[in-house]
Amino acid sequence: MIRPASFILSTGFAIILAGCAGVPASSNVVQKDVSTRSGLDTAWPHTVAEKQQTDEKVNALLKRELTPDTAAAVALLNNRRLRATFETIGISEADFLAATRLPNPSFSASVRWPDKQPRPPNVEFNLSFEVLNALFIPVRKKLAGEHLAIAQKQVAHEALALMADAKKAAYAIQAREEFRNRMAAILSVNQAAVNFAQRQFDAGNISRLDLLNQQSAMQEAQLELARTDAALQDDREKLNRLLGLSGDEINWQMTPGLPTPPEQETKSDSLEQTAIAQRLDLAAAESEVAAARSALAFKQTTRFLPIDATLGIDTEREPGGTGGHTHVTGPNVELALPVFNQGQADIARLSSDLRRAEANYEALAVDVQSEVRAARAALVAARTAAEYYDATIVPQRRAVSKETLLQYNAMQRSNYELLFAKQQELEAERGRIEAWRDYWLARVELERAVGGQLVVP
């Protein structure tokens, strides 16, 4: 004959073995997703030693000239907001642990005294356990695991978005520094031209108007250089925030000049399919659909089961009539029957959750494909414009400026015409730099839309 106490203990032990589970290594999952799509590492330091190790990696990167890729690497390791986002995974891990833990048993005791002699106390003890809650541990574990996977994908997606923002900020700085260097060279030429014009004016070879025009051009160049310096400082601070830098760390240097573009662009044939396959926000939305479907199916399956079931042991010591006492021991069961509430409201809510998750996934899938097409078109347009500047506009403006200078030296063109030609050349240089900057920004946006690095043919 099986004793009630032995049965309860053996059942509980079996449930413990079925329900115990460790938390998946979330940082490894996120690291793999980010590394696969970007080739870069990210970090979620917990201890002082891990933070020091991460700081050493960041310092090593900052000692060299930054590129857009190394700037993205620093951001993934050092951005504090990304670390805060990582903690949403920690919360989901805690929920996963809670879902795999047995409910605590309940213990109760009572002592009562009769109103007549003899008066030994009546003592009752009760130990109970929510067995139904424990039996559902595997299902709760599955649902919590799905929500943890969603959090992992969402954090990895945020990491890739941060990487894209850091690369765009770095490209903007490279373009600004290139234009700033060009402006400084123009200002140097203008200063030399003013000095020469002053000597010509003193000798009576040019009019005062020509001298004023030359001085005005130099002053405008000085103002433009000051504005460029201010904008460059703003660009640097934007990147500092993305990289999580302060103090002496902000004294980094950027590799000069925008990089050389690839000879060919990624073909558009498979970009949409690639985005559907590797966009992590889309994967998270798909996991939300699966989690909502699982929750609804579980509720529909268990709606007619007892809402709660408690199994336990109750023992009572009853005083005897001759001064002795008797122990009465046995199991007890308590069931909360689904008589009035059969889960109708929960099923309706979970059904709406499922339909909402499905609609969100479908909407995001449509948006992703549209984003890819728009980003690819912007990339092609930006490259076309930049190549046109290289091949036509800039060479033409340089030729005009050179020819105007020759005719100015031959006294065939005025000082004002020479200044205008130089201004047009400078505007062409600015347009070229901005066009290639726009190309690299568009390329980063296409990478963001696709959800990973572009494969160059």
C-alpha positions as CSV (number, residue, x, y, z in Angstrom):
1,M,0.0,0.0,0.0
2,I,1.3,3.4,-1.0
3,R,1.4,5.9,1.9
4,P,0.1,9.4,1.1
5,A,3.2,11.1,2.3
6,S,5.4,8.8,0.1
7,F,3.2,9.5,-2.9
8,I,3.4,13.3,-2.5
9,L,7.1,13.2,-2.0
10,S,7.7,11.0,-5.1
11,T,5.4,13.1,-7.2
12,G,7.1,16.3,-6.1
13,F,10.5,14.9,-6.8
14,A,9.5,13.9,-10.3
15,I,8.1,17.4,-10.9
16,I,11.3,19.0,-9.7
17,L,13.4,16.9,-12.1
18,A,11.1,17.8,-15.0
19,G,10.9,21.5,-14.2
20,C,14.5,22.4,-13.2
21,A,16.3,24.3,-16.0
22,G,19.1,26.7,-16.3
23,V,18.9,30.0,-18.1
24,P,20.2,30.1,-21.7
25,A,23.4,32.0,-22.3
26,S,21.7,35.1,-23.6
27,S,24.9,37.1,-24.1
28,N,26.2,34.4,-26.3
29,V,23.0,34.4,-28.4
30,V,23.1,38.1,-28.9
31,Q,26.8,38.1,-29.6
32,K,26.3,35.5,-32.3
33,D,23.5,37.4,-33.9
34,V,25.4,40.7,-33.9
35,S,28.7,39.1,-35.0
36,T,27.1,37.1,-37.8
37,R,25.5,40.3,-39.3
38,S,28.2,42.8,-38.7
39,G,31.5,41.0,-38.0
40,L,31.8,43.0,-34.7
41,D,31.6,42.1,-31.1
42,T,29.4,43.5,-28.4
43,A,29.6,43.2,-24.6
44,W,27.3,42.9,-21.6
45,P,29.7,43.2,-18.7
46,H,28.4,42.1,-15.3
47,T,31.4,42.1,-13.0
48,V,34.1,44.7,-12.3
49,A,36.6,42.4,-14.1
50,E,34.4,42.1,-17.2
51,K,34.0,45.9,-17.3
52,Q,37.8,46.3,-17.0
53,Q,38.3,43.9,-19.9
54,T,35.8,45.7,-22.0
55,D,37.5,49.1,-21.2
56,E,40.8,47.7,-22.3
57,K,39.4,46.7,-25.7
58,V,37.9,50.2,-26.1
59,N,41.1,51.9,-25.1
60,A,43.0,49.8,-27.6
61,L,40.6,50.9,-30.4
62,L,40.8,54.5,-29.4
63,K,44.6,54.6,-29.6
64,R,44.4,54.1,-33.4
65,E,42.7,56.3,-35.9
66,L,39.0,55.6,-36.0
67,T,37.2,54.4,-39.1
68,P,33.5,54.0,-39.4
69,D,33.9,50.3,-38.6
70,T,36.1,50.8,-35.5
71,A,33.7,53.6,-34.3
72,A,30.9,51.0,-34.6
73,A,33.0,48.5,-32.7
74,V,33.6,51.0,-29.8
75,A,29.8,51.8,-29.7
76,L,28.9,48.2,-29.4
77,L,31.3,47.7,-26.5
78,N,30.9,51.0,-24.6
79,N,27.5,52.6,-25.2
80,R,25.7,52.7,-21.8
81,R,22.3,52.9,-23.3
82,L,22.9,49.6,-25.1
83,R,24.0,48.1,-21.8
84,A,20.8,49.3,-20.2
85,T,18.9,47.7,-23.1
86,F,20.8,44.4,-22.4
87,E,19.2,44.4,-18.9
88,T,15.8,43.8,-20.5
89,I,17.3,40.3,-21.3
90,G,18.2,40.0,-17.6
91,I,14.5,40.7,-16.7
92,S,13.4,38.1,-19.2
93,E,15.9,35.6,-17.8
94,A,14.5,36.2,-14.3
95,D,11.0,35.5,-15.7
96,F,12.3,32.3,-17.2
97,L,13.8,31.2,-13.9
98,A,10.5,32.0,-12.1
99,A,8.6,30.0,-14.7
100,T,10.8,26.9,-14.0
101,R,10.5,27.0,-10.2
102,L,8.1,25.0,-8.1
103,P,5.6,26.9,-6.0
104,N,6.4,27.0,-2.4
105,P,4.4,24.6,-0.2
106,S,2.0,25.9,2.4
107,F,2.0,25.0,6.0
108,S,-0.7,25.7,8.5
109,A,-1.3,24.7,12.2
110,S,-4.0,25.2,14.7
111,V,-4.4,24.5,18.4
112,R,-7.8,24.3,20.1
113,W,-8.8,23.5,23.7
114,P,-12.1,21.9,24.7
115,D,-14.4,23.6,27.2
116,K,-14.7,20.5,29.4
117,Q,-12.3,18.3,31.4
118,P,-10.0,16.7,30.5
119,R,-8.6,19.6,28.6
120,P,-5.6,18.5,26.4
121,P,-5.3,20.6,23.3
122,N,-6.6,19.6,19.9
123,V,-3.6,20.1,17.5
124,E,-3.9,20.1,13.7
125,F,-1.1,20.5,11.1
126,N,-1.6,20.8,7.4
127,L,1.1,20.8,4.6
128,S,-0.2,21.5,1.1
129,F,1.2,22.0,-2.4
130,E,-0.2,23.5,-5.5
131,V,0.2,20.5,-7.7
132,L,-1.6,21.8,-10.8
133,N,0.7,24.8,-10.8
134,A,3.7,22.5,-10.6
135,L,2.4,20.2,-13.4
136,F,2.3,23.2,-15.8
137,I,6.0,24.0,-15.3
138,P,7.0,22.6,-18.7
139,V,4.4,24.7,-20.5
140,R,5.3,27.9,-18.5
141,K,9.0,27.1,-19.2
142,K,8.2,26.9,-23.0
143,L,6.3,30.2,-23.0
144,A,9.0,32.0,-20.9
145,G,11.7,30.7,-23.2
146,E,9.8,32.1,-26.2
147,H,9.6,35.5,-24.5
148,L,13.3,35.4,-23.6
149,A,14.1,34.6,-27.3
150,I,12.1,37.7,-28.3
151,A,14.0,39.9,-25.9
152,Q,17.3,38.5,-27.2
153,K,16.4,39.3,-30.8
154,Q,15.1,42.8,-29.9
155,V,18.4,43.7,-28.1
156,A,20.5,42.4,-30.9
157,H,18.4,44.5,-33.3
158,E,19.0,47.6,-31.1
159,A,22.8,46.8,-31.2
160,L,22.8,46.8,-35.0
161,A,20.8,50.0,-35.0
162,L,23.4,51.6,-32.8
163,M,26.2,50.3,-35.0
164,A,24.5,52.0,-38.0
165,D,24.1,55.3,-36.2
166,A,27.8,55.2,-35.2
167,K,29.0,54.5,-38.7
168,K,26.8,57.3,-40.1
169,A,28.2,59.8,-37.6
170,A,31.7,58.7,-38.5
171,Y,31.1,59.1,-42.2
172,A,29.7,62.6,-41.5
173,I,32.9,63.5,-39.6
174,Q,35.1,62.3,-42.4
175,A,33.2,64.3,-45.0
176,R,33.2,67.4,-42.7
177,E,37.0,67.1,-42.1
178,E,37.7,66.7,-45.8
179,F,35.7,69.8,-46.6
180,R,37.3,71.7,-43.7
181,N,40.7,70.9,-45.1
182,R,39.6,72.1,-48.5
183,M,38.2,75.3,-46.9
184,A,41.5,75.9,-45.0
185,A,43.4,75.6,-48.3
186,I,41.0,78.0,-50.0
187,L,41.4,80.5,-47.1
188,S,45.2,80.3,-47.4
189,V,45.0,81.1,-51.1
190,N,42.6,84.0,-50.4
191,Q,44.9,85.4,-47.8
192,A,47.8,85.3,-50.3
193,A,45.5,86.9,-52.9
194,V,44.6,89.7,-50.5
195,N,48.2,90.5,-49.8
196,F,49.0,90.5,-53.5
197,A,45.9,92.7,-54.2
198,Q,47.0,95.1,-51.5
199,R,50.4,95.6,-53.1
200,Q,48.7,96.0,-56.5
201,F,46.3,98.6,-55.0
202,D,49.2,100.4,-53.4
203,A,51.0,100.5,-56.7
204,G,47.8,101.8,-58.4
205,N,47.3,98.8,-60.6
206,I,43.8,97.8,-59.4
207,S,40.9,99.8,-58.1
208,R,39.7,100.0,-54.5
209,L,36.6,98.0,-55.5
210,D,38.8,95.1,-56.7
211,L,40.7,95.2,-53.4
212,L,37.4,95.2,-51.4
213,N,36.1,92.3,-53.4
214,Q,39.2,90.3,-52.6
215,Q,39.1,91.1,-48.9
216,S,35.4,90.3,-48.8
217,A,36.1,86.9,-50.4
218,M,38.7,86.2,-47.7
219,Q,36.4,87.2,-44.9
220,E,33.6,85.0,-46.2
221,A,36.0,82.1,-46.4
222,Q,37.0,82.8,-42.8
223,L,33.4,82.8,-41.7
224,E,32.7,79.6,-43.6
225,L,35.7,77.9,-42.0
226,A,34.5,78.9,-38.6
227,R,31.0,77.5,-39.3
228,T,32.6,74.3,-40.5
229,D,34.6,74.0,-37.4
230,A,31.5,74.5,-35.2
231,A,29.6,71.9,-37.2
232,L,32.6,69.5,-37.0
233,Q,32.7,69.9,-33.2
234,D,29.0,69.1,-33.1
235,D,29.5,66.0,-35.2
236,R,32.3,64.9,-32.9
237,E,30.1,65.3,-29.8
238,K,27.3,63.3,-31.5
239,L,29.7,60.5,-32.1
240,N,31.1,60.8,-28.5
241,R,27.6,60.2,-27.2
242,L,27.1,57.2,-29.4
243,L,30.5,55.8,-28.3
244,G,29.9,56.5,-24.7
245,L,33.1,58.6,-24.4
246,S,34.1,61.3,-21.9
247,G,37.2,62.9,-20.4
248,D,40.5,62.2,-22.2
249,E,38.7,59.5,-24.3
250,I,37.3,62.2,-26.6
251,N,40.7,63.1,-28.1
252,W,40.4,60.4,-30.7
253,Q,41.4,61.0,-34.3
254,M,39.4,60.0,-37.4
255,T,41.0,58.4,-40.5
256,P,41.1,61.3,-43.1
257,G,39.0,61.1,-46.2
258,L,36.0,59.1,-47.1
259,P,36.8,55.5,-48.1
260,T,36.9,54.3,-51.7
261,P,33.5,52.8,-52.7
262,P,33.3,49.2,-54.0
263,E,33.5,48.8,-57.8
264,Q,30.1,47.3,-58.0
265,E,27.0,47.5,-55.8
266,T,25.0,44.6,-54.4
267,K,22.4,43.4,-56.8
268,S,18.8,44.1,-55.7
269,D,17.4,40.7,-56.8
270,S,17.9,39.0,-53.4
271,L,18.0,41.9,-51.0
272,E,14.4,41.7,-50.0
273,Q,14.6,37.9,-49.3
274,T,17.8,38.5,-47.4
275,A,16.1,41.1,-45.2
276,I,13.2,38.8,-44.5
277,A,15.6,36.1,-43.5
278,Q,18.0,38.1,-41.3
279,R,16.1,41.1,-39.9
280,L,16.1,40.5,-36.2
281,D,13.1,42.8,-35.5
282,L,11.1,40.7,-37.9
283,A,12.3,37.6,-36.3
284,A,11.2,39.0,-32.9
285,A,7.8,39.8,-34.4
286,E,7.5,36.3,-35.7
287,S,8.5,34.9,-32.3
288,E,5.8,37.0,-30.7
289,V,3.2,35.4,-33.0
290,A,4.5,31.9,-32.0
291,A,4.3,32.9,-28.3
292,A,0.8,34.3,-28.6
293,R,-0.3,31.1,-30.5
294,S,1.2,28.9,-27.8
295,A,-0.4,30.8,-25.0
296,L,-3.8,30.7,-26.7
297,A,-3.5,26.9,-27.4
298,F,-2.6,26.2,-23.8
299,K,-5.5,28.2,-22.4
300,Q,-8.0,26.5,-24.8
301,T,-6.7,23.1,-23.8
302,T,-6.9,23.7,-20.1
303,R,-10.0,25.9,-19.8
304,F,-12.1,23.1,-18.2
305,L,-9.5,21.9,-15.8
306,P,-9.7,23.1,-12.2
307,I,-8.4,26.6,-11.9
308,D,-6.3,25.5,-9.0
309,A,-5.5,22.2,-7.3
310,T,-3.9,21.8,-3.9
311,L,-2.7,18.4,-2.6
312,G,-1.4,17.9,0.9
313,I,-1.3,16.0,4.2
314,D,-3.4,16.9,7.1
315,T,-2.7,15.4,10.6
316,E,-4.8,16.1,13.7
317,R,-4.3,15.0,17.3
318,E,-7.6,14.5,19.0
319,P,-7.8,14.3,22.8
320,G,-9.1,11.0,24.2
321,G,-11.8,10.6,26.8
322,T,-9.5,9.0,29.3
323,G,-6.7,11.5,29.1
324,G,-5.0,9.9,26.0
325,H,-5.1,11.2,22.5
326,T,-5.6,9.9,19.0
327,H,-3.7,10.9,15.8
328,V,-5.7,11.2,12.6
329,T,-3.6,11.6,9.4
330,G,-4.6,11.6,5.7
331,P,-4.3,13.4,2.4
332,N,-6.4,16.4,1.5
333,V,-7.3,17.8,-1.9
334,E,-8.7,21.3,-2.7
335,L,-10.0,22.1,-6.1
336,A,-11.1,25.4,-7.5
337,L,-13.7,24.3,-10.0
338,P,-14.3,26.2,-13.3
339,V,-18.1,26.6,-12.8
340,F,-18.6,30.2,-13.4
341,N,-15.3,31.3,-15.0
342,Q,-14.3,28.9,-17.8
343,G,-11.6,31.2,-19.2
344,Q,-13.9,32.9,-21.8
345,A,-12.3,36.3,-21.1
346,D,-8.8,35.0,-21.2
347,I,-9.4,33.2,-24.5
348,A,-10.9,36.4,-26.0
349,R,-7.9,38.4,-24.8
350,L,-5.3,35.8,-26.0
351,S,-7.1,35.6,-29.4
352,S,-6.8,39.3,-29.8
353,D,-3.2,39.2,-28.8
354,L,-2.6,36.6,-31.5
355,R,-4.4,38.5,-34.2
356,R,-2.5,41.7,-33.2
357,A,0.9,39.9,-33.3
358,E,0.1,38.4,-36.7
359,A,-1.0,41.8,-38.1
360,N,2.1,43.5,-36.6
361,Y,4.4,40.8,-38.2
362,E,2.7,41.2,-41.6
363,A,2.9,45.0,-41.5
364,L,6.6,44.9,-40.5
365,A,7.3,42.4,-43.3
366,V,5.8,44.8,-45.8
367,D,7.7,47.8,-44.3
368,V,11.0,45.8,-44.4
369,Q,10.7,45.1,-48.1
370,S,9.7,48.7,-48.8
371,E,12.7,50.0,-46.8
372,V,15.0,47.8,-48.7
373,R,13.8,49.0,-52.1
374,A,13.9,52.6,-51.0
375,A,17.4,52.3,-49.5
376,R,18.7,50.5,-52.6
377,A,17.3,53.3,-54.8
378,A,18.8,56.0,-52.6
379,L,22.2,54.2,-52.7
380,V,22.1,54.0,-56.5
381,A,21.0,57.6,-56.9
382,A,23.7,58.8,-54.4
383,R,26.4,56.9,-56.2
384,T,25.3,58.3,-59.6
385,A,25.4,61.8,-58.3
386,A,28.8,61.4,-56.7
387,E,30.3,59.8,-59.8
388,Y,28.8,62.6,-61.9
389,Y,30.6,65.2,-59.7
390,D,33.8,63.3,-60.1
391,A,33.6,62.9,-63.8
392,T,32.0,66.1,-64.9
393,I,31.1,68.9,-62.5
394,V,34.4,69.2,-60.5
395,P,36.8,68.8,-63.5
396,Q,34.7,71.4,-65.3
397,R,34.7,73.9,-62.5
398,R,38.5,73.4,-62.0
399,A,39.0,74.0,-65.7
400,V,36.9,77.2,-65.6
401,S,38.8,78.4,-62.6
402,K,42.1,77.7,-64.2
403,E,41.2,79.4,-67.5
404,T,39.8,82.4,-65.7
405,L,43.0,82.8,-63.8
406,L,45.0,82.7,-67.0
407,Q,42.8,85.4,-68.5
408,Y,43.0,87.4,-65.3
409,N,46.7,87.3,-65.5
410,A,46.5,88.5,-69.1
411,M,44.3,91.4,-67.9
412,Q,41.3,89.9,-69.8
413,R,39.1,89.0,-66.8
414,S,38.3,91.1,-63.8
415,N,39.1,90.3,-60.2
416,Y,35.4,89.8,-59.5
417,E,35.2,87.1,-62.3
418,L,38.1,85.3,-60.8
419,L,36.6,85.3,-57.4
420,F,33.3,84.0,-58.8
421,A,35.1,81.2,-60.6
422,K,36.9,80.2,-57.4
423,Q,33.6,80.2,-55.5
424,Q,32.0,78.0,-58.1
425,E,34.9,75.6,-57.8
426,L,34.6,75.5,-54.1
427,E,30.8,74.8,-54.3
428,A,31.6,72.0,-56.7
429,E,34.1,70.5,-54.2
430,R,31.5,70.8,-51.4
431,G,28.9,69.1,-53.6
432,R,31.3,66.3,-54.4
433,I,32.1,65.7,-50.8
434,E,28.5,65.8,-49.7
435,A,27.5,63.5,-52.6
436,W,30.0,60.8,-51.5
437,R,29.0,61.4,-47.9
438,D,25.4,60.8,-48.9
439,Y,26.5,57.6,-50.7
440,W,28.0,56.1,-47.6
441,L,25.1,57.2,-45.4
442,A,22.7,55.5,-47.9
443,R,24.9,52.4,-47.9
444,V,24.6,52.2,-44.1
445,E,20.8,52.7,-44.4
446,L,20.7,49.8,-46.8
447,E,22.7,47.6,-44.4
448,R,20.2,48.6,-41.7
449,A,17.3,47.7,-43.9
450,V,18.8,44.4,-45.0
451,G,19.7,43.6,-41.4
452,G,23.4,43.0,-42.0
453,Q,26.5,43.6,-44.1
454,L,26.1,43.9,-47.9
455,V,27.7,41.2,-50.0
456,V,29.7,42.9,-52.7
457,P,29.9,40.9,-56.0
